[in-house]
Amino acid sequence: MEPISRLVVLFSFLALMGAAFSQDQDAAAALDELKRLRDDAEAELVWKVVEGGDRAAAEGLVEAYGLMASTWMRREIIRALPRFDGKTGAEKPALDHLFSVSQLTEDRILREESLEALAAASNLGKGYLARIVQSPCADMVRIRALELHTRVSDKSDHAWYLAFYEDRGGAADQKAKKPKRSRRSKKKEDEDPPQLVVHRLPQIRALSFEMIASTLKERDILSAFETEPAMEVRSAMLRDLERRGNKDLGRLARELVEAVALRGDMRAEAAAILFRSEGARVADLFIDLGRKQAVTPAVLRIAMAQLLADMDDPKVDKKTAKMLGRGKPHEKRFALIATRGTKDEKVLKKIARGLTDKDPSVVALTLEILGEAKYEDGIKAMEKVLDKGKTELVLTAAMKALSQIRGRDDDWRARLEEFARGEHRLMRNASIRVLGEGRKLLDLFTDTLEHPDWSTRLATLNALELVRTAPVVGIIVERMSQEDGRMLRECAASLWRLTGEPYRLRTKAWKGWYDDNKDSIEIISSSKLARLEEEEETRRLKETSRVEFFGIRIESKSVIFVLDISGSMLEQLRSRYVGKKGEPRIDRAKSELIKAIESLEEGALFNVVAFNGGVLPWRESLSAATGSTRAECGEWINKLGALGGTNLFDSLELAFQDPDVDTIMILSDGEPTAGRMTEPSGIRREVMDWNRDRNIRIHTVAMGGSLKILEWLAGDSDGEHARHD
């Protein structure tokens, strides 16, 4: 090599070494600054540390994670750690940390982020996800890890999935592997630590089956179906057999539809498969089951009725039309849903007879169907219901049905305005929602925004936001100074969505800004709002103090906790250790509830409603959180014992009777067994009706298993649902 060429190579090498050294120095300096600033640091510092790319950088970020108090900064570090995947020496501490966070954190955002980060680590991440699935951590974490594992799987994972699917396991659970010990005599203080238990989960077996189903022979699946103990797996098998077009599909689906012990939603899924397989031939089975309240849960009954309506078969339509108005209330509702969507005037006339039924739920459903059909011949009868109806459910349904038919009729809209100024809360709120957008209604909305009932003010606020004009901003700013708790937050959120201004809960700042800019206010565009929403989410995650109940954040200042104290709450939570008993459910529930109440802001309104076979409220109405009320409530909670049935419906009915509550937190461990209503779908329907014009947010915690009713109640009200096993 020529001397000049050698010099060029040498200088290039030295330049590279210098750049690497400089990069290492920059990463080290960024890490020092990150540790110094902690939660006040910008995210860019995290990524500058990542550029170091070595073990020191990875371990430094893991150390910095422990110094952070905000979800936002911890999330940024979690998102950065997968960048060390594939880098010798650095990937292990980085992925070990993600592995640990995913199993141990109670922050649901961080848990999901850490699992997603492992899935993004293409070199070793899949192996860590597999370890989580096989670990003794929480059920929902293991199931989510397997879901993510299936996204990044390949043919090499087939045997692993197959092993999970084939492991039926009976009643026993697996023991986690314990470390080997050196052979020496054991002293008392040197005994083996208790072994962890890895519980078998049917959801994991069902997911595993789906991943290997295409490699299994049809006859083997059919044979396994007959003896499969887990209904989740049987449902997965049924879906696979449907994809294959199996000739025995109808028989197998029918077995699941008629399986009384099977969960209602699974039977409903099987009913849909049966209908797709056999069409109108299953109508008689659906009609027969629909009439049997004792063995047919409402979720299945509703699904079958909807399938009957979808058959669009003249013979079936004739049979369901004959059922109208006959039998018990559940049979009448079944027939109404089965004829829903009909255009036949004779059938609509027969449906309209339900307006005089004695059962309010039948009348309300009749109104709903006639409103959808825009059945003008029923207007007089519906107005009669509106004038003489006695229940909120029926009155609200009548007003909405008439609004669907009469639309923007001036006389009707004038009557709606009367309702909006009236004394009947649900009618008032529903009329405001029906009137909706309208600049000519600003005087009305200005009045209803002053109403003493918070739910009416919220309905008005939502209607005003739809108007999207500068005068609306002034109206909301003026009202905001008189609000507190959830309504203060709702006003701030509306103003932010209208203007994009960053004043949040600072009422004086909003007032000053409005006074200075009222002649030049422009409503923000949807594209700019989307960008600001990302920034707002970042701000929320940067908060370091918050009130939580089983990981669900409580932002309300008017909250009721609804606590299950039925006999089943004495059962132990599943132990993590072989041969050890878990903590009683009631003990964990009480300790978490007391912790949440102690964390409430001073002056926040709260109450506790306990329920077993009956309903036991702490106080008759919401009380302000003070040192003494928190202590008094804590003593009351500690004295609660667990005994009797599960009266969820009556406890919720009592909670909804409080005019000021805007958030309800429910904790329960079992299906309803006592009270005025025990059918989960019926409870769901009633709560949806109560909440239609109140907008109470319902958060739920299922303790010791999965409960559909709790998932529904949270989902229907824009709340959050959590499980604690």
C-alpha positions in Angstrom: 0.0 0.0 0.0 1.3 3.5 -0.9 2.3 5.8 2.0 -0.5 8.3 1.1 -3.1 5.5 1.0 -1.9 4.4 4.5 -2.3 7.9 5.8 -5.8 8.2 4.4 -6.8 4.9 6.1 -5.2 6.0 9.4 -6.9 9.4 9.4 -10.3 7.7 8.5 -9.9 5.3 11.4 -9.0 8.1 13.8 -11.9 10.1 12.6 -14.3 7.2 13.3 -12.8 6.6 16.7 -13.1 10.3 17.5 -16.8 10.3 16.4 -17.5 7.2 18.5 -15.7 8.8 21.5 -17.7 12.0 21.0 -20.9 10.1 20.8 -20.1 8.2 24.0 -19.4 11.5 25.7 -22.6 13.0 24.5 -24.6 10.0 25.7 -23.0 10.1 29.1 -23.6 13.8 29.4 -27.2 13.3 28.4 -27.6 10.6 30.9 -26.2 12.8 33.7 -28.6 15.6 32.7 -31.6 13.2 32.5 -30.9 12.0 36.1 -30.5 15.5 37.3 -33.7 16.9 35.7 -35.8 13.7 36.2 -39.4 14.4 35.4 -38.6 17.9 34.2 -36.4 16.5 31.4 -37.4 16.6 27.7 -37.8 13.3 25.9 -34.9 14.2 23.6 -32.4 13.4 26.4 -33.6 9.8 26.5 -32.9 9.4 22.8 -29.5 11.0 23.1 -28.6 8.3 25.7 -29.8 5.6 23.3 -27.3 6.9 20.8 -24.6 5.6 23.1 -25.7 2.1 22.1 -23.7 0.2 24.7 -24.4 -1.5 28.0 -23.6 1.6 30.1 -26.3 3.5 28.2 -28.9 0.7 28.6 -28.1 0.3 32.3 -28.2 4.1 32.7 -31.7 4.4 31.3 -32.9 1.5 33.5 -31.5 3.4 36.5 -33.1 6.7 35.3 -36.4 4.9 35.1 -36.4 4.3 38.8 -35.8 8.0 39.4 -38.9 9.1 37.5 -42.3 9.7 39.1 -44.4 10.5 36.0 -45.9 7.9 33.6 -44.8 10.1 30.7 -41.0 9.9 31.4 -41.2 6.2 32.3 -43.1 5.6 29.1 -40.4 7.4 27.0 -37.7 5.2 28.6 -39.7 2.1 27.9 -40.1 3.1 24.2 -36.4 3.7 23.9 -35.2 0.4 25.4 -36.0 -1.8 22.3 -33.4 0.1 20.4 -30.7 -1.9 22.3 -32.1 -5.1 21.0 -29.4 -6.9 18.9 -26.6 -4.9 20.5 -24.2 -7.2 22.3 -24.0 -6.5 26.1 -26.7 -3.9 26.0 -29.8 -5.8 25.0 -30.0 -8.0 28.1 -30.3 -5.2 30.7 -32.7 -3.3 28.4 -35.0 -6.2 27.8 -34.8 -7.6 31.3 -36.2 -4.3 32.5 -39.1 -4.4 30.0 -39.7 -8.0 31.2 -39.8 -6.9 34.8 -42.0 -3.8 34.2 -44.6 -5.8 32.2 -45.1 -8.2 35.1 -44.8 -6.0 38.2 -46.2 -2.5 37.4 -49.7 -1.6 38.4 -49.8 1.2 35.9 -51.7 -0.2 32.9 -50.2 2.3 30.4 -46.7 1.3 31.3 -47.6 -2.4 31.3 -49.0 -2.2 27.8 -46.1 -0.1 26.6 -43.5 -2.6 28.0 -45.2 -5.5 26.3 -45.5 -3.6 23.0 -41.8 -2.7 23.4 -40.8 -6.4 23.7 -42.9 -7.2 20.6 -41.0 -4.5 18.8 -37.6 -6.0 19.7 -37.2 -8.2 16.7 -34.1 -10.1 17.9 -34.9 -11.3 21.4 -38.3 -9.7 22.2 -40.3 -12.8 21.2 -38.4 -15.0 23.6 -39.2 -12.6 26.5 -42.9 -12.6 25.5 -42.8 -16.4 25.6 -41.3 -16.3 29.1 -44.1 -14.0 30.3 -46.7 -16.4 28.9 -45.1 -19.2 30.9 -44.6 -17.1 34.0 -46.7 -16.9 37.2 -47.7 -13.3 36.6 -51.3 -11.9 36.3 -53.6 -13.6 33.8 -54.3 -10.5 31.7 -50.6 -9.9 31.3 -49.9 -13.5 30.1 -52.9 -13.3 27.7 -51.7 -10.0 26.3 -48.2 -11.3 25.9 -49.4 -14.2 23.9 -51.5 -12.0 21.7 -48.4 -10.0 20.9 -46.4 -13.1 20.5 -48.8 -14.3 17.8 -48.1 -11.1 15.8 -44.4 -11.9 15.5 -44.5 -15.7 15.4 -43.2 -17.9 12.6 -43.2 -21.7 11.8 -40.6 -22.3 14.5 -43.2 -21.5 17.2 -45.6 -24.3 16.1 -44.4 -26.8 18.7 -44.6 -24.3 21.5 -48.2 -23.4 20.6 -49.1 -27.0 20.2 -47.8 -27.8 23.7 -50.0 -25.1 25.2 -53.1 -26.3 23.3 -52.6 -30.0 24.2 -52.0 -29.2 27.9 -55.5 -29.6 29.3 -54.0 -30.1 32.7 -57.2 -31.1 34.6 -57.5 -29.3 37.9 -53.8 -29.0 38.7 -51.7 -26.0 37.9 -48.0 -26.0 36.9 -45.2 -25.1 39.2 -42.7 -22.5 38.1 -39.2 -23.8 37.8 -37.2 -23.3 40.9 -33.4 -22.6 40.9 -31.1 -25.5 41.6 -29.5 -25.5 45.1 -26.1 -26.7 46.0 -26.1 -29.9 48.0 -25.6 -29.0 51.7 -27.6 -29.2 54.9 -30.5 -26.9 55.3 -30.8 -24.6 58.2 -34.2 -23.2 59.2 -33.4 -19.8 57.8 -32.0 -21.3 54.7 -35.1 -23.2 53.5 -36.3 -23.0 49.9 -38.5 -20.0 49.1 -42.1 -20.9 48.2 -42.6 -22.1 44.6 -44.6 -19.9 42.3 -47.7 -21.3 40.5 -48.3 -20.9 36.7 -52.1 -21.1 36.4 -53.5 -22.8 33.3 -55.7 -20.4 31.3 -58.3 -21.5 28.7 -57.8 -18.2 26.9 -54.1 -19.1 26.3 -55.1 -22.6 25.1 -57.7 -21.1 22.7 -55.2 -18.6 21.2 -52.7 -21.4 20.8 -55.2 -23.5 19.1 -55.9 -20.7 16.6 -52.2 -20.5 15.8 -51.9 -24.2 14.9 -55.4 -25.0 13.7 -54.5 -24.9 10.0 -52.0 -27.7 10.5 -54.5 -30.0 12.3 -56.7 -32.5 10.5 -60.4 -31.9 10.5 -61.2 -35.2 12.0 -58.8 -34.6 14.9 -60.5 -31.3 15.7 -63.9 -32.9 15.6 -62.7 -35.7 17.9 -61.2 -33.1 20.3 -64.3 -31.0 20.3 -66.4 -33.8 21.9 -64.1 -34.0 24.9 -62.7 -30.5 25.2 -63.4 -29.1 28.7 -62.7 -25.4 28.0 -65.6 -23.6 26.4 -63.2 -20.9 25.0 -61.3 -23.6 23.1 -64.5 -25.2 21.9 -65.7 -21.8 20.5 -62.3 -21.4 18.7 -62.7 -24.9 17.3 -66.2 -24.1 16.1 -65.0 -21.0 14.3 -62.3 -23.0 12.6 -64.8 -25.7 11.5 -66.9 -22.9 10.0 -64.0 -21.7 8.0 -63.5 -25.2 6.7 -67.2 -25.6 5.8 -67.5 -28.7 7.9 -70.6 -30.8 7.4 -71.1 -31.4 11.1 -70.9 -27.6 11.9 -74.7 -27.3 12.4 -74.8 -30.1 15.0 -71.9 -28.8 16.9 -73.1 -25.2 17.0 -76.5 -26.4 18.1 -74.8 -28.2 21.0 -73.3 -25.0 22.2 -76.4 -23.0 21.7 -78.3 -25.4 23.9 -75.5 -25.7 26.5 -77.2 -24.1 29.6 -73.9 -24.0 31.5 -72.1 -22.1 28.8 -71.7 -18.3 29.0 -74.5 -16.4 27.3 -72.1 -14.5 24.9 -70.5 -17.7 23.8 -73.9 -19.3 23.1 -74.8 -16.1 21.2 -71.7 -16.6 19.0 -72.6 -20.2 18.4 -76.2 -19.1 17.4 -74.8 -16.8 14.8 -72.6 -19.6 13.4 -75.6 -22.0 13.4 -77.7 -19.4 11.5 -75.0 -19.0 8.9 -74.8 -22.8 8.6 -78.5 -23.6 8.4 -80.4 -20.4 7.7 -84.1 -20.2 8.4 -84.2 -23.8 9.4 -83.1 -22.8 13.0 -86.0 -20.4 13.4 -88.1 -22.8 15.5 -85.2 -23.5 17.8 -84.5 -19.8 18.3 -88.2 -19.1 19.0 -88.4 -22.0 21.5 -85.3 -20.8 23.4 -86.4 -17.2 23.2 -89.5 -18.0 25.2 -87.6 -19.8 28.0 -86.3 -17.2 30.4 -84.9 -19.7 33.0 -82.4 -21.3 30.6 -81.9 -18.4 28.1 -79.8 -15.4 29.2 -80.9 -12.1 27.8 -77.7 -11.7 25.7 -78.6 -14.9 23.8 -82.3 -14.1 23.6 -81.5 -10.7 22.0 -79.0 -12.2 19.6 -81.5 -14.9 18.5 -84.2 -12.3 18.0 -81.9 -10.1 15.9 -81.0 -13.2 13.8 -84.7 -14.0 13.3 -85.2 -10.4 12.0 -82.2 -10.8 9.7 -83.6 -14.0 8.1 -85.9 -12.0 5.9 -88.0 -15.1 5.4 -91.8 -14.7 4.9 -92.6 -17.9 7.0 -90.4 -16.8 9.8 -91.8 -13.2 9.7 -95.3 -14.6 10.0 -94.4 -16.7 13.1 -92.7 -13.8 14.9 -95.6 -11.4 14.0 -98.0 -13.8 15.7 -95.9 -13.6 18.9 -96.4 -9.8 19.2 -98.1 -8.8 22.4 -98.3 -12.4 23.7 -96.7 -13.9 26.8 -94.5 -12.5 29.6 -92.5 -9.2 29.2 -89.4 -11.1 28.1 -91.4 -12.9 25.3 -92.9 -9.6 24.2 -89.5 -7.9 24.0 -88.2 -10.9 22.0 -91.0 -10.7 19.5 -90.5 -6.9 19.1 -86.8 -7.3 18.3 -87.5 -10.2 16.0 -89.9 -8.0 13.9 -87.7 -4.9 14.1 -87.1 -3.2 10.8 -90.3 -4.5 9.2 -92.0 -2.3 6.5 -95.3 -4.2 6.7 -98.0 -1.7 7.8 -100.1 -4.5 9.3 -97.2 -5.6 11.5 -96.3 -2.0 12.5 -99.9 -1.5 13.6 -99.7 -4.7 15.7 -96.4 -3.5 17.1 -98.0 -0.2 18.1 -100.4 -2.0 20.4 -97.4 -2.4 22.7 -97.8 1.3 23.6 -100.6 0.3 26.0 -98.7 -2.5 27.6 -98.4 -2.5 31.4 -94.6 -3.2 31.4 -92.5 0.0 30.9 -89.7 -1.9 29.2 -92.1 -3.2 26.5 -93.6 0.3 26.0 -90.1 1.8 25.7 -88.9 -0.8 23.2 -92.1 -0.3 21.2 -91.5 3.4 21.0 -87.9 2.9 20.0 -89.0 0.6 17.1 -91.8 2.9 15.9 -89.5 5.8 16.0 -86.9 4.0 13.9 -89.7 3.1 11.4 -91.0 6.7 11.4 -94.5 5.3 11.9 -96.6 8.4 11.4 -99.9 6.6 12.1 -98.7 6.1 15.7 -98.1 9.8 16.5 -101.3 10.3 18.4 -100.8 7.2 20.5 -97.2 8.2 21.2 -98.2 11.7 22.3 -100.8 10.1 24.6 -97.9 8.1 26.2 -95.9 11.3 26.5 -98.7 13.0 28.3 -99.6 10.2 30.6 -96.4 8.2 31.0 -95.3 7.6 34.6 -91.7 6.4 34.3 -88.6 8.3 33.1 -87.7 5.4 30.8 -91.1 5.6 28.9 -91.3 9.4 28.8 -87.8 9.8 27.4 -88.4 7.0 24.8 -91.7 8.7 23.7 -90.0 12.1 23.3 -87.2 10.6 21.2 -89.5 8.6 19.0 -91.7 11.6 18.3 -88.6 13.6 17.5 -87.5 11.0 15.0 -90.9 11.1 13.3 -91.7 14.9 13.5 -88.2 16.1 13.0 -87.9 19.8 12.7 -91.7 20.5 12.9 -92.0 24.0 14.4 -94.7 23.0 16.9 -92.8 20.0 18.1 -89.5 22.0 18.5 -91.4 24.5 20.5 -92.6 21.7 22.8 -89.1 20.4 23.1 -88.0 23.9 24.3 -90.7 23.7 26.9 -89.3 20.3 28.0 -85.8 21.8 28.1 -87.0 24.4 30.7 -89.1 21.9 32.6 -88.7 20.1 36.0 -88.4 16.6 34.7 -84.6 15.9 34.6 -84.4 13.2 32.0 -87.0 14.8 29.7 -85.1 18.1 30.1 -81.7 16.6 29.3 -83.1 14.5 26.4 -84.8 17.5 24.8 -81.6 19.5 24.9 -79.8 16.6 23.2 -82.6 16.3 20.6 -82.6 20.0 19.9 -78.8 19.7 19.5 -77.0 22.2 17.3 -78.8 25.5 16.8 -77.6 29.1 16.9 -81.2 30.3 17.5 -81.2 28.3 20.7 -78.4 30.2 22.5 -80.8 32.0 24.8 -82.3 28.6 25.8 -78.9 27.0 26.3 -77.7 30.0 28.3 -80.6 29.4 30.7 -80.2 25.6 30.9 -76.4 26.0 31.5 -77.4 27.7 34.8 -79.6 24.8 35.9 -78.9 23.4 39.4 -78.7 19.8 38.1 -75.2 19.1 36.8 -76.4 16.6 34.2 -78.5 19.2 32.6 -75.6 21.6 32.5 -73.5 18.8 30.9 -76.1 18.1 28.3 -76.2 21.9 27.5 -72.5 22.1 27.4 -72.3 19.3 24.8 -75.0 21.0 22.7 -73.2 24.4 22.9 -70.0 22.8 21.7 -71.8 21.6 18.5 -72.6 25.2 17.7 -68.9 26.1 17.4 -69.1 29.9 17.3 -67.3 32.6 19.3 -70.3 33.6 21.4 -70.5 30.0 22.7 -66.9 30.4 24.0 -68.0 33.4 26.1 -71.0 31.6 27.5 -68.9 28.7 28.6 -66.1 30.9 30.1 -68.7 32.8 32.1 -70.2 29.5 33.5 -66.8 27.9 34.2 -66.0 30.2 37.1 -69.0 28.7 39.0 -68.2 25.1 38.4 -66.1 22.5 40.3 -65.2 18.9 40.0 -66.2 17.0 36.9 -68.1 20.0 35.4 -65.1 22.3 35.8 -63.1 19.7 33.9 -65.8 19.3 31.2 -66.0 23.1 30.7 -62.2 23.3 30.4 -62.2 20.4 27.9 -65.0 22.0 25.8 -63.1 25.3 25.7 -59.9 23.6 24.8 -61.6 21.7 21.9 -63.1 24.9 20.6 -60.1 27.2 20.9 -57.0 25.0 21.6 -55.9 27.5 24.3 -53.8 25.9 27.2 -55.5 27.4 30.3 -57.0 24.1 31.5 -58.7 24.5 34.9 -57.5 28.1 35.5 -60.8 30.0 35.3 -59.3 33.5 35.7 -56.9 32.8 32.9 -59.7 31.8 30.6 -61.7 35.0 31.6 -58.7 37.2 31.0 -57.9 35.6 27.6 -61.6 35.9 26.5 -61.8 39.6 27.5 -58.7 40.4 25.5 -59.6 38.4 22.4 -63.4 38.2 22.2 -63.6 40.2 19.0 -61.1 38.0 17.2 -61.7 34.4 18.4 -61.5 31.7 15.8 -62.7 28.2 16.4 -59.9 25.7 16.0 -59.7 23.3 13.0 -60.0 19.6 13.5 -56.4 19.0 12.1 -54.9 21.4 14.6 -57.0 20.0 17.4 -55.6 16.5 16.6 -52.1 17.8 17.1 -53.0 19.5 20.3 -54.6 16.3 21.6 -51.3 14.5 21.4 -49.7 17.3 23.4 -52.5 17.2 26.0 -52.0 13.5 26.5 -48.3 14.1 27.1 -49.2 16.7 29.7 -51.6 14.4 31.5 -49.0 11.6 31.6 -46.4 14.0 33.1 -48.6 14.5 36.2 -46.9 12.8 39.2 -49.9 12.8 41.7 -53.2 11.0 41.1 -56.0 9.1 42.8 -56.4 5.5 41.7 -58.5 2.5 42.5 -57.0 -0.8 41.3 -55.0 1.2 38.7 -58.1 3.1 37.4 -57.6 6.9 37.7 -60.3 8.8 39.5 -60.6 12.4 38.1 -64.0 13.1 39.6 -64.9 15.1 42.7 -68.3 13.5 43.0 -67.7 9.7 43.2 -69.6 6.8 44.7 -67.8 3.5 45.3 -70.0 0.4 45.0 -68.5 -2.5 46.9 -69.4 -6.2 46.8 -69.5 -7.7 50.3 -71.3 -11.0 49.3 -70.2 -14.3 50.8 -68.0 -15.1 47.8 -65.8 -12.2 48.7 -64.4 -14.3 51.5 -62.8 -16.6 48.9 -59.1 -16.2 48.5 -57.4 -14.6 45.5 -55.3 -17.1 43.7 -52.0 -17.5 45.5 -48.8 -17.0 43.6 -47.2 -19.8 45.6 -47.6 -23.5 45.8 -49.3 -24.6 49.0 -50.0 -21.1 50.1 -53.4 -19.4 50.5 -54.1 -16.2 48.8 -55.4 -13.1 50.4 -59.2 -12.9 50.9 -60.8 -10.9 48.2 -62.7 -8.7 50.7 -59.4 -7.8 52.5 -57.8 -6.6 49.3 -60.9 -4.7 48.2 -61.2 -2.9 51.5 -57.5 -1.9 51.7 -57.5 -0.6 48.1 -60.8 1.3 48.8 -59.4 3.0 51.9 -56.3 3.9 50.1 -58.3 5.6 47.3 -60.5 7.5 49.7 -57.5 8.7 51.7 -56.0 10.1 48.4 -59.1 12.1 47.4 -58.6 15.8 47.2 -59.8 17.9 50.2 -63.5 18.7 49.6 -64.1 16.1 47.0 -67.5 14.5 47.4 -67.7 10.8 47.9 -69.8 7.9 49.3 -69.6 4.2 49.6 -72.5 1.8 48.8 -71.8 -1.8 50.0 -74.0 -4.7 48.8 -74.6 -8.3 49.4 -78.2 -9.6 49.5 -79.2 -6.1 50.4 -77.8 -2.6 50.0 -75.8 -0.8 52.7 -74.8 2.8 52.1 -72.2 4.6 54.3 -74.2 7.8 54.1 -77.5 8.8 52.5 -75.7 11.2 50.1 -72.3 12.4 49.0 -70.0 13.8 51.8 -67.1 16.1 51.5 -63.6 14.5 51.9 -62.0 15.9 55.1 -59.6 14.3 57.6 -62.5 13.3 59.8 -64.8 11.9 57.1 -62.0 9.9 55.5 -61.2 8.4 58.9 -64.8 7.7 59.7 -65.4 6.0 56.4 -62.2 4.0 56.8 -63.4 2.7 60.1 -66.8 1.8 58.6 -65.2 -0.1 55.7 -62.9 -2.0 58.0 -66.0 -3.3 60.0 -67.7 -4.6 56.8 -68.0 -8.4 56.7 -68.8 -10.6 53.7 -72.0 -12.6 53.7 -75.0 -13.4 51.5 -75.9 -12.8 47.8 -74.9 -10.3 45.1 -77.4 -7.5 44.7 -75.7 -5.4 42.1 -78.9 -3.9 40.5 -80.4 -2.4 43.7 -77.0 -0.9 44.7 -76.6 0.7 41.3 -80.2 2.0 41.5 -79.4 3.6 44.8 -76.2 5.2 43.5 -78.0 6.7 40.5 -80.5 8.3 42.8 -77.9 10.7 44.0 -78.4 13.8 41.9 -74.8 15.0 42.2 -72.8 11.9 41.4 -70.9 11.9 38.1 -68.6 8.9 38.6 -69.3 5.4 39.9 -66.6 2.8 40.8 -67.9 -0.8 41.0 -66.0 -3.7 42.5 -67.6 -7.2 42.4 -66.5 -10.8 42.1 -69.6 -12.6 40.9 -72.7 -12.6 38.7 -75.8 -10.9 40.3 -77.9 -13.3 42.4 -80.2 -11.1 44.4 -82.2 -8.0 44.1 -85.0 -6.7 41.8 -83.1 -7.8 38.7 -80.4 -10.5 38.4 -80.1 -11.0 34.6 -76.9 -9.3 33.5 -78.2 -8.2 30.1 -81.3 -6.8 31.8 -79.2 -4.9 34.3 -77.1 -3.5 31.4 -80.3 -2.3 29.6 -81.7 -0.6 32.7 -78.4 1.2 33.5 -78.0 2.4 29.9 -81.5 3.8 30.1 -80.8 5.5 33.5 -77.6 6.9 32.1 -78.7 7.9 28.7 -79.1 11.6 29.6 -77.0 11.7 32.8 -73.6 10.7 31.3 -72.3 9.2 34.6 -69.0 7.5 34.0 -68.8 4.0 35.4 -65.5 2.3 36.1 -65.5 -1.4 37.1 -63.1 -3.9 38.7 -63.7 -7.7 38.4 -62.1 -9.5 41.3 -61.2 -13.2 40.9 -62.3 -13.7 37.3 -64.0 -12.2 34.2 -67.5 -10.7 34.5 -69.2 -9.6 31.3 -71.7 -7.4 33.1 -68.8 -5.3 34.5 -67.2 -5.0 31.1 -70.5 -3.9 29.6 -71.2 -1.3 32.3 -67.7 0.3 31.8 -67.8 0.1 28.0 -71.3 1.6 27.7 -70.4 4.7 29.8 -66.9 5.4 28.5 -65.4 4.0 31.7 -62.4 1.7 32.3 -62.5 -1.9 33.3 -59.8 -3.8 35.2 -59.4 -7.4 36.5 -57.7 -8.4 39.7 -57.1 -12.2 40.0 
